[in-house]
Amino acid sequence: MSLLLGPMVQHIPGRKDLTDHSDAKTLMPKKTVYIPVFAGPVTQAEILVNEGDHVKVGTKLANTKSAFPVPIYSSVSGIYKGTVKRPHNSLKPQLHMVIDLDEIQESQQAFPPLDWHSASHEEMVEFTKNTGIIGQGGAGFPTYVKYQNVEKIDTLVINAVECEPYITADYKCIMDSVETFIHGVRILQKMAEVQTVKIGVKVSHPDLIDYIKQEITRENAAGIEVVGVPDVYPMGAERTLIRTLTKREYDRLPGECGVIVNNAETAILIARAFEKGEALSKKYVTFSGEGLKYPVNVTVPVGMVVSEIIEQLGGYIEKVETLKLIAGGPMMGKAMVSDQISIDRAMNAITVLKNENYEEMTCMRCGRCTAHCPMGLQPVRISNAVKANDAVEMEKRGAMLCIECGLCTYVCPSHIQVTENVRKAKRTLQMKAKRK
């Protein structure tokens, strides 16, 4: 970490006006969904259905194989056709479960609801494990894991900041389901065994702040408060948000300073699971950017192909040589080589931009990347270590701590792809660790 810390944040034009004033559109595939098995490090699963089986919305399809296993449920009803490897937003082909839709679209209760008012902590954690809910902030970490040991936890933070430009999916899903949202926050509050809950929302969304406050008052939800946070990036990063709301720091994980952080949509999914026995089947996803004719939020089944969604929304803009399709937002998202990827359980945005390439210049040694890094790293030193193929220096400079927020690249006056170089450093260190 740098000894001289700068602002560690930056205001970035949000462009959220492209999508936050229109209603979300509900779309369905014409024929097929491809549900990714991949979730974070998980690439394998025990498939629980056979080819030719009829499944419903809510049918358990598989259990992932990992240290933190979670089940996967069907997002549609139809005929299970087996598995296939397809393009994925991880940038590697991944296993997908294929379902051809039927006309009925019949649903079933995925699991019996649980009365969270009377349930014990252990019962709530086990129930959450069986729901298959993973974090909706993008990382896809299984939600139940954060609550297994809450002995040192005293604060729950709900991340409704949505600091990435263009993305408004969290904003829309809360505005559409604020009562469910607060129910989910109360359930997570009990599971965390805390009195203090802070919901972080950008001050640039005063309507959302007021809406949540009204629902907290109506529900008489003790200990829960909504806090307006500065309109800067990356305010939605766990470390930055915790620093702003609690003035605390930690080494590796938020639990070290007594905090659990969950995304806003995660709270909504938790409420629907506990109160209705619903599994994650549909996703709010922001489709935005100057490369689309009609930017808008959509609700779509998990596994719907991005190209089909864009086609139903009116397609790409015309008379542009090249476009850049990003899974996520323009800062932390990853540029895709194909629009044949499917919506997975943790995806919240697809951003399509005009492809503008800037010529990279020599580093000016201005220090802006270091001053703005929310982790207090020296990204240019890591970037230089990559160019020198010096893995020892990469590790020494803390490359693995990088959250890949993209701010170092954004503020670089020389247009150096600093973030991408740090990503390369992380991949180098991961491969080195595997060889040991």
RODO-2510 file (C-alpha; in nm, 4 decimals, decimal comma):
residues 436
     n   res          X          Y          Z
     1     m     0,0000     0,0000     0,0000
     2     s     0,1210     0,3499    -0,0820
     3     l     0,2315     0,5567     0,2169
     4     l     0,0797     0,8740     0,0697
     5     l    -0,2866     0,8099    -0,0049
     6     g    -0,4782     1,0343    -0,2426
     7     p    -0,8556     1,0767    -0,2845
     8     m    -0,8970     0,7058    -0,3782
     9     v    -1,2216     0,7971    -0,5613
    10     q    -1,3275     0,9979    -0,8672
    11     h    -1,6550     1,1449    -0,9911
    12     i    -1,7459     0,9856    -1,3245
    13     p    -2,0368     1,0904    -1,5510
    14     g    -2,3031     0,8307    -1,4807
    15     r    -2,5121     0,8295    -1,8004
    16     k    -2,7844     0,6655    -1,5917
    17     d    -3,0476     0,8911    -1,7473
    18     l    -3,0472     0,6544    -2,0468
    19     t    -3,2395     0,3906    -1,8494
    20     d    -3,3543     0,5060    -1,5046
    21     h    -3,6726     0,6889    -1,6160
    22     s    -3,8362     0,4077    -1,8138
    23     d    -4,0114     0,0923    -1,6965
    24     a    -3,8249    -0,2366    -1,7146
    25     k    -3,9266    -0,4551    -2,0092
    26     t    -4,0078    -0,8223    -1,9508
    27     l    -3,8651    -1,0427    -2,2261
    28     m    -3,8718    -1,4172    -2,2933
    29     p    -3,6631    -1,6348    -2,5265
    30     k    -3,8334    -1,7669    -2,8381
    31     k    -3,7009    -2,1194    -2,7968
    32     t    -3,3997    -2,1952    -2,5755
    33     v    -3,2093    -2,0907    -2,2640
    34     y    -2,8509    -2,1837    -2,1816
    35     i    -2,8051    -2,1733    -1,8033
    36     p    -2,4378    -2,1419    -1,7058
    37     v    -2,2999    -2,3838    -1,4504
    38     f    -2,0099    -2,1443    -1,3921
    39     a    -2,0224    -1,9281    -1,0757
    40     g    -1,6940    -1,7713    -0,9678
    41     p    -1,4424    -2,0567    -0,9443
    42     v    -1,7117    -2,3227    -0,9940
    43     t    -1,7064    -2,4924    -1,3344
    44     q    -1,8464    -2,8367    -1,2506
    45     a    -2,1783    -2,9616    -1,1188
    46     e    -2,3728    -3,2754    -1,0340
    47     i    -2,6589    -3,2701    -1,2857
    48     l    -2,9829    -3,3848    -1,1216
    49     v    -3,2033    -3,4188    -1,4330
    50     n    -3,1831    -3,6396    -1,7396
    51     e    -3,1995    -3,5467    -2,1062
    52     g    -3,5636    -3,5424    -2,2174
    53     d    -3,6987    -3,4602    -1,8694
    54     h    -3,9666    -3,1949    -1,8433
    55     v    -3,8690    -2,9254    -1,5944
    56     k    -4,0599    -2,6322    -1,4482
    57     v    -3,9564    -2,2901    -1,3280
    58     g    -3,8094    -2,3783    -0,9873
    59     t    -3,6984    -2,7352    -1,0652
    60     k    -3,3588    -2,8089    -0,9111
    61     l    -3,1245    -2,8826    -1,1990
    62     a    -2,7847    -2,9311    -1,0392
    63     n    -2,5568    -2,8926    -0,7390
    64     t    -2,2274    -2,7175    -0,8003
    65     k    -1,9096    -2,8928    -0,6896
    66     s    -1,6876    -2,6652    -0,4817
    67     a    -1,5851    -2,5836    -0,1272
    68     f    -1,9058    -2,3778    -0,1048
    69     p    -2,1640    -2,5731    -0,3094
    70     v    -2,4952    -2,4195    -0,4170
    71     p    -2,7850    -2,5643    -0,6160
    72     i    -2,8966    -2,4320    -0,9554
    73     y    -3,2681    -2,4051    -1,0364
    74     s    -3,4466    -2,3846    -1,3696
    75     s    -3,5498    -2,0387    -1,4905
    76     v    -3,8050    -2,1686    -1,7428
    77     s    -4,0273    -2,4694    -1,8047
    78     g    -3,9580    -2,7012    -2,0934
    79     i    -3,7484    -2,9996    -2,2009
    80     y    -3,3941    -3,0436    -2,0673
    81     k    -3,1674    -3,1150    -2,3641
    82     g    -2,8348    -3,1841    -2,1901
    83     t    -2,5218    -2,9726    -2,1601
    84     v    -2,3020    -2,7847    -2,4052
    85     k    -1,9952    -2,5625    -2,3851
    86     r    -2,0661    -2,2074    -2,4960
    87     p    -1,9114    -1,8583    -2,4740
    88     h    -1,9307    -1,7117    -2,1240
    89     n    -1,8606    -1,3757    -1,9625
    90     s    -1,5634    -1,5340    -1,7807
    91     l    -1,3932    -1,5135    -2,1254
    92     k    -1,3627    -1,8913    -2,1378
    93     p    -1,6096    -2,1453    -2,2845
    94     q    -1,8134    -2,2893    -1,9961
    95     l    -2,0632    -2,5689    -1,9444
    96     h    -2,4274    -2,4636    -1,9902
    97     m    -2,7499    -2,6566    -1,9281
    98     v    -2,9818    -2,6382    -2,2284
    99     i    -3,3614    -2,6129    -2,1960
   100     d    -3,6095    -2,5782    -2,4833
   101     l    -3,9082    -2,3769    -2,3634
   102     d    -4,2670    -2,5019    -2,3709
   103     e    -4,5746    -2,2827    -2,4219
   104     i    -4,7139    -2,3228    -2,0697
   105     q    -4,4232    -2,1851    -1,8627
   106     e    -4,5392    -2,3652    -1,5512
   107     s    -4,3834    -2,2847    -1,2132
   108     q    -4,3389    -2,4866    -0,8967
   109     q    -4,2322    -2,3910    -0,5473
   110     a    -3,8598    -2,4611    -0,5439
   111     f    -3,8523    -2,5327    -0,1684
   112     p    -4,0830    -2,4860     0,1324
   113     p    -4,0717    -2,1285     0,2703
   114     l    -3,9192    -2,0686     0,6128
   115     d    -4,0735    -1,8566     0,8883
   116     w    -3,7722    -1,6355     0,9496
   117     h    -3,9321    -1,4720     1,2538
   118     s    -3,9047    -1,7934     1,4542
   119     a    -3,6164    -1,9704     1,2788
   120     s    -3,2795    -2,0139     1,4481
   121     h    -2,9570    -1,8764     1,3033
   122     e    -2,8475    -2,2246     1,1964
   123     e    -3,1825    -2,2929     1,0254
   124     m    -3,1627    -1,9628     0,8353
   125     v    -2,8093    -2,0272     0,7124
   126     e    -2,8927    -2,3817     0,5995
   127     f    -3,2059    -2,2565     0,4251
   128     t    -3,0077    -1,9848     0,2452
   129     k    -2,7554    -2,2463     0,1342
   130     n    -3,0321    -2,4536    -0,0224
   131     t    -3,1820    -2,1548    -0,2072
   132     g    -2,8774    -2,1310    -0,4307
   133     i    -2,8638    -1,7524    -0,3909
   134     i    -2,5293    -1,6006    -0,4801
   135     g    -2,4220    -1,2386    -0,4386
   136     q    -2,5745    -1,0095    -0,7009
   137     g    -2,2939    -0,7536    -0,6950
   138     g    -2,1060    -0,9374    -0,9686
   139     a    -1,8654    -1,1696    -0,7879
   140     g    -2,1241    -1,4451    -0,7439
   141     f    -2,0033    -1,5514    -0,3971
   142     p    -2,2544    -1,7832    -0,2210
   143     t    -2,4574    -1,5671     0,0189
   144     y    -2,4835    -1,8210     0,3000
   145     v    -2,1067    -1,8368     0,3524
   146     k    -2,0943    -1,4820     0,4915
   147     y    -2,3385    -1,5770     0,7679
   148     q    -2,1893    -1,9029     0,8887
   149     n    -1,9947    -1,7299     1,1666
   150     v    -2,1411    -1,3992     1,2867
   151     e    -1,9905    -1,3929     1,6343
   152     k    -1,7790    -1,0836     1,5588
   153     i    -2,0275    -0,9126     1,3268
   154     d    -2,2005    -0,5970     1,4514
   155     t    -2,3023    -0,4185     1,1297
   156     l    -2,4797    -0,5183     0,8097
   157     v    -2,4219    -0,2991     0,5032
   158     i    -2,6608    -0,3187     0,2093
   159     n    -2,4962    -0,1971    -0,1096
   160     a    -2,7470    -0,0065    -0,3225
   161     v    -2,4837     0,2378    -0,4505
   162     e    -2,4556     0,1105    -0,8084
   163     c    -2,1496     0,3270    -0,8770
   164     e    -2,0722     0,1991    -1,2281
   165     p    -2,1739     0,4314    -1,5128
   166     y    -2,4846     0,3326    -1,7139
   167     i    -2,6096     0,0633    -1,4701
   168     t    -2,9501     0,1174    -1,3027
   169     a    -3,0693    -0,2411    -1,2437
   170     d    -3,0528    -0,2170    -0,8630
   171     y    -3,2305     0,1196    -0,8689
   172     k    -3,5151    -0,0216    -1,0772
   173     c    -3,5573    -0,3458    -0,8841
   174     i    -3,5804    -0,1578    -0,5512
   175     m    -3,8225     0,0991    -0,6921
   176     d    -4,0377    -0,1857    -0,8267
   177     s    -4,0188    -0,4002    -0,5080
   178     v    -3,9333    -0,1749    -0,2119
   179     e    -4,1498    -0,3705     0,0355
   180     t    -3,9819    -0,6977    -0,0641
   181     f    -3,6444    -0,5247    -0,0425
   182     i    -3,6978    -0,4139     0,3188
   183     h    -3,8290    -0,7597     0,4098
   184     g    -3,5086    -0,9057     0,2712
   185     v    -3,2966    -0,6565     0,4638
   186     r    -3,4785    -0,7513     0,7862
   187     i    -3,4193    -1,1216     0,7176
   188     l    -3,0484    -1,0607     0,6596
   189     q    -3,0391    -0,8426     0,9726
   190     k    -3,1709    -1,1307     1,1815
   191     m    -2,9388    -1,3844     1,0177
   192     a    -2,6421    -1,1565     1,0891
   193     e    -2,7626    -1,1145     1,4490
   194     v    -2,7039    -0,7392     1,4410
   195     q    -2,8962    -0,4286     1,5425
   196     t    -2,7244    -0,1899     1,2999
   197     v    -2,8022    -0,1934     0,9275
   198     k    -2,6846     0,0779     0,6867
   199     i    -2,8222     0,0936     0,3327
   200     g    -2,5869     0,2918     0,1088
   201     v    -2,7457     0,4900    -0,1764
   202     k    -2,5847     0,7622    -0,3872
   203     v    -2,7023     1,1153    -0,3025
   204     s    -2,7702     1,1581    -0,6748
   205     h    -3,0776     0,9346    -0,6279
   206     p    -3,2772     1,1315    -0,3644
   207     d    -3,6004     0,9719    -0,4890
   208     l    -3,4698     0,6254    -0,4008
   209     i    -3,3457     0,7445    -0,0608
   210     d    -3,6880     0,8913     0,0238
   211     y    -3,8688     0,5824    -0,1051
   212     i    -3,6620     0,3488     0,1137
   213     k    -3,6985     0,5781     0,4168
   214     q    -4,0768     0,5740     0,3799
   215     e    -4,0823     0,1941     0,3677
   216     i    -3,8518     0,1650     0,6719
   217     t    -4,0933     0,3892     0,8652
   218     r    -4,3982     0,1975     0,7428
   219     e    -4,2431    -0,1344     0,8436
   220     n    -4,1147     0,0125     1,1724
   221     a    -3,7862    -0,1600     1,0880
   222     a    -3,5729    -0,0910     1,3946
   223     g    -3,2003    -0,0378     1,3446
   224     i    -3,2207     0,0039     0,9660
   225     e    -3,1204     0,3366     0,8108
   226     v    -3,0555     0,4542     0,4571
   227     v    -2,7450     0,6692     0,4151
   228     g    -2,6699     0,8951     0,1207
   229     v    -2,3108     0,8514     0,0016
   230     p    -2,1069     1,0727    -0,2340
   231     d    -2,1542     1,0346    -0,6088
   232     v    -1,8022     0,9092    -0,6740
   233     y    -1,6466     0,5931    -0,8127
   234     p    -1,5859     0,3247    -0,6848
   235     m    -1,8192     0,4020    -0,3926
   236     g    -1,9868     0,0638    -0,4466
   237     a    -1,6632    -0,1269    -0,3799
   238     e    -1,6867    -0,3017    -0,0423
   239     r    -1,3776    -0,1379     0,1050
   240     t    -1,4746     0,2126    -0,0077
   241     l    -1,8344     0,1755     0,1112
   242     i    -1,7330     0,0355     0,4501
   243     r    -1,4758     0,3128     0,4892
   244     t    -1,7445     0,5736     0,4136
   245     l    -2,0251     0,4284     0,6273
   246     t    -1,8317     0,2961     0,9284
   247     k    -1,4828     0,4586     0,9156
   248     r    -1,3342     0,1083     0,9469
   249     e    -1,0544    -0,0678     0,7599
   250     y    -0,9710    -0,4352     0,7164
   251     d    -0,7045    -0,6559     0,5624
   252     r    -0,8725    -0,9195     0,3436
   253     l    -1,2421    -0,9594     0,4262
   254     p    -1,5080    -0,7217     0,5694
   255     g    -1,5833    -0,9651     0,8523
   256     e    -1,2444    -0,8771     1,0028
   257     c    -1,3851    -0,5341     1,0976
   258     g    -1,7257    -0,6666     1,2046
   259     v    -1,9165    -0,6009     0,8806
   260     i    -2,1144    -0,8108     0,6323
   261     v    -2,1935    -0,6534     0,2937
   262     n    -2,4742    -0,7674     0,0633
   263     n    -2,6037    -0,6284    -0,2628
   264     a    -2,9548    -0,4788    -0,2781
   265     e    -3,0905    -0,7382    -0,5225
   266     t    -2,9557    -1,0141    -0,2996
   267     a    -3,1902    -0,8863    -0,0261
   268     i    -3,4868    -0,9038    -0,2634
   269     l    -3,4023    -1,2613    -0,3629
   270     i    -3,3668    -1,3584     0,0032
   271     a    -3,7149    -1,2259     0,0834
   272     r    -3,8745    -1,4134    -0,2052
   273     a    -3,6974    -1,7335    -0,1046
   274     f    -3,7899    -1,7203     0,2648
   275     e    -4,1454    -1,5959     0,2184
   276     k    -4,2542    -1,7658    -0,1055
   277     g    -4,0111    -2,0530    -0,1647
   278     e    -3,8958    -1,8933    -0,4911
   279     a    -3,5589    -1,9706    -0,6457
   280     l    -3,3616    -1,7224    -0,8541
   281     s    -3,5129    -1,7478    -1,2016
   282     k    -3,5335    -1,3979    -1,3508
   283     k    -3,2802    -1,1143    -1,3461
   284     y    -3,2990    -0,7371    -1,3699
   285     v    -3,0308    -0,6441    -1,6229
   286     t    -2,9423    -0,3002    -1,7585
   287     f    -2,8888    -0,2945    -2,1351
   288     s    -2,7388     0,0464    -2,2012
   289     g    -2,4767     0,2434    -2,3873
   290     e    -2,4567     0,4561    -2,7001
   291     g    -2,4204     0,1414    -2,9111
   292     l    -2,7833     0,0359    -2,8552
   293     k    -3,0832     0,1878    -3,0306
   294     y    -3,3058     0,1665    -2,7222
   295     p    -3,1251     0,1389    -2,3848
   296     v    -3,3514     0,0002    -2,1119
   297     n    -3,3661    -0,2294    -1,8093
   298     v    -3,5058    -0,5745    -1,8711
   299     t    -3,6237    -0,8691    -1,6655
   300     v    -3,5236    -1,1923    -1,8347
   301     p    -3,4817    -1,5585    -1,7403
   302     v    -3,1353    -1,6694    -1,6358
   303     g    -2,9816    -1,8280    -1,9438
   304     m    -3,1383    -1,6045    -2,2099
   305     v    -2,8837    -1,5235    -2,4814
   306     v    -2,7660    -1,1626    -2,5021
   307     s    -2,7967    -1,1435    -2,8821
   308     e    -3,1643    -1,2396    -2,8611
   309     i    -3,2311    -0,9761    -2,5944
   310     i    -3,0649    -0,7046    -2,8029
   311     e    -3,2610    -0,8144    -3,1101
   312     q    -3,5901    -0,7897    -2,9182
   313     l    -3,4891    -0,4429    -2,7945
   314     g    -3,4399    -0,3122    -3,1486
   315     g    -3,0769    -0,3987    -3,2121
   316     y    -2,7504    -0,2087    -3,2295
   317     i    -2,7067     0,1395    -3,3701
   318     e    -2,6237     0,1492    -3,7379
   319     k    -2,3479     0,3124    -3,9445
   320     v    -2,0775     0,2469    -3,6857
   321     e    -1,7756     0,0397    -3,7850
   322     t    -1,7135    -0,1357    -3,4545
   323     l    -1,8882    -0,1611    -3,1190
   324     k    -1,7628    -0,2853    -2,7862
   325     l    -1,9962    -0,5203    -2,5924
   326     i    -1,9140    -0,5336    -2,2230
   327     a    -2,0464    -0,7835    -1,9688
   328     g    -2,1069    -0,5429    -1,6797
   329     g    -2,0288    -0,1730    -1,6763
   330     p    -1,7547     0,0122    -1,8637
   331     m    -1,5235     0,0290    -1,5603
   332     m    -1,5198    -0,3218    -1,4126
   333     g    -1,6880    -0,5161    -1,6908
   334     k    -1,5116    -0,7345    -1,9454
   335     a    -1,5197    -0,6781    -2,3203
   336     m    -1,6740    -0,9782    -2,4958
   337     v    -1,5758    -1,1208    -2,8329
   338     s    -1,9307    -1,2499    -2,8908
   339     d    -2,2891    -1,1562    -2,8037
   340     q    -2,3716    -1,5281    -2,7754
   341     i    -2,3094    -1,5234    -2,3994
   342     s    -2,6037    -1,5961    -2,1717
   343     i    -2,7333    -1,4005    -1,8753
   344     d    -2,5951    -1,5710    -1,5654
   345     r    -2,7127    -1,5549    -1,2044
   346     a    -2,4843    -1,2677    -1,1022
   347     m    -2,4966    -1,0512    -1,4166
   348     n    -2,6501    -0,7060    -1,3794
   349     a    -2,5583    -0,5247    -1,7006
   350     i    -2,4637    -0,5383    -2,0655
   351     t    -2,3062    -0,2160    -2,1925
   352     v    -2,2560    -0,1500    -2,5634
   353     l    -2,0289     0,1404    -2,6571
   354     k    -1,8733     0,2838    -2,9686
   355     n    -1,5248     0,1385    -2,9897
   356     e    -1,2832     0,4256    -2,9348
   357     n    -0,9142     0,3405    -2,9211
   358     y    -0,6600     0,5855    -2,7857
   359     e    -0,2912     0,5649    -2,8622
   360     e    -0,0914     0,4692    -2,5541
   361     m     0,1837     0,7124    -2,4592
   362     t     0,4826     0,6922    -2,2266
   363     c     0,4046     0,7057    -1,8544
   364     m     0,4313     1,0648    -1,7249
   365     r     0,4964     0,9491    -1,3671
   366     c     0,2138     1,1761    -1,2552
   367     g     0,1048     0,9347    -0,9807
   368     r    -0,2684     0,9729    -1,0550
   369     c    -0,3224     0,5954    -1,0677
   370     t    -0,1690     0,5568    -0,7220
   371     a    -0,3582     0,8533    -0,5772
   372     h    -0,6936     0,7221    -0,6990
   373     c    -0,6512     0,3502    -0,6226
   374     p    -0,9189     0,2557    -0,3631
   375     m    -0,6926    -0,0220    -0,2368
   376     g    -0,3960     0,2109    -0,1844
   377     l    -0,1824     0,0225    -0,4381
   378     q     0,0692     0,1516    -0,6904
   379     p    -0,0834     0,0203    -1,0154
   380     v     0,1860     0,1592    -1,2449
   381     r     0,4538    -0,0289    -1,0490
   382     i     0,2564    -0,3489    -1,0980
   383     s     0,2112    -0,2655    -1,4664
   384     n     0,5855    -0,2144    -1,5048
   385     a     0,6511    -0,5473    -1,3308
   386     v     0,4266    -0,7181    -1,5862
   387     k     0,6230    -0,5644    -1,8717
   388     a     0,9456    -0,6852    -1,7054
   389     n     0,7926    -1,0301    -1,6354
   390     d     0,8938    -0,9882    -1,2700
   391     a     0,6518    -1,2036    -1,0665
   392     v     0,8335    -1,1262    -0,7400
   393     e     0,7724    -0,7533    -0,7896
   394     m     0,4089    -0,8177    -0,8859
   395     e     0,3513    -0,9994    -0,5592
   396     k     0,5498    -0,7446    -0,3577
   397     r     0,3318    -0,4630    -0,4955
   398     g     0,0109    -0,6448    -0,3923
   399     a    -0,1309    -0,7247    -0,7363
   400     m    -0,3713    -0,9822    -0,5907
   401     l    -0,5387    -0,7112    -0,3805
   402     c    -0,6549    -0,5247    -0,6912
   403     i    -1,0351    -0,5176    -0,7260
   404     e    -1,0097    -0,4353    -1,0987
   405     c    -1,2247    -0,1236    -1,0636
   406     g    -1,0630     0,0330    -1,3715
   407     l    -1,0063     0,3708    -1,2076
   408     c    -0,6304     0,3690    -1,2737
   409     t    -0,6907     0,3342    -1,6460
   410     y    -0,9672     0,5971    -1,6390
   411     v    -0,7508     0,8675    -1,4779
   412     c    -0,4314     0,7902    -1,6750
   413     p    -0,3476     1,0865    -1,9019
   414     s    -0,1200     0,8610    -2,1095
   415     h    -0,4069     0,6207    -2,1924
   416     i    -0,2095     0,3253    -2,0536
   417     q    -0,4206     0,0131    -1,9983
   418     v    -0,3063    -0,0080    -1,6371
   419     t    -0,5973    -0,2204    -1,5144
   420     e    -0,5467    -0,4792    -1,7876
   421     n    -0,1782    -0,5044    -1,6976
   422     v    -0,2690    -0,5605    -1,3321
   423     r    -0,5135    -0,8304    -1,4419
   424     k    -0,2244    -0,9959    -1,6251
   425     a    -0,0203    -0,9778    -1,3041
   426     k    -0,2973    -1,1499    -1,1118
   427     r    -0,3210    -1,4266    -1,3713
   428     t     0,0581    -1,4712    -1,3584
   429     l     0,0545    -1,5056    -0,9782
   430     q    -0,2427    -1,7438    -0,9889
   431     m    -0,0625    -1,9696    -1,2372
   432     k     0,2503    -1,9542    -1,0239
   433     a     0,0516    -2,0597    -0,7156
   434     k    -0,1011    -2,3555    -0,9065
   435     r     0,2446    -2,4835    -1,0059
   436     k     0,3599    -2,4995    -0,6438
***
